[in-house]
């Protein structure tokens, strides 16, 4: 069974719950407030920063090589988006929340 299949099957309930959240409903209707979306991007930035750093730190791991695709990294694109919304933004401006 592939990693993609395992993840898809293992997170079905979580995806259903997320898809019915107020955030996603507003996002899909195009009525999400700018600040709410920007905060969402901030959380994603810190999650992707952590994942990408760990993937880089463990590039020698044979199992991780199967899912290590630097061309899919999102941190820099998220940083650009955050600077679009906030002007000048850097990770130290707003540290991640405990939940992130």
Secondary structure, DSSP 8 states (H G I E B T S, - for coil): --HHHHHHHHTHHHHHHHHTSHHHHHHHHT---HHHHHHHHHHHHHHHHHHHHHHHHTTT-TTGGGT--GGG--HHHHHHHHHHHHSS--TTTS---S--
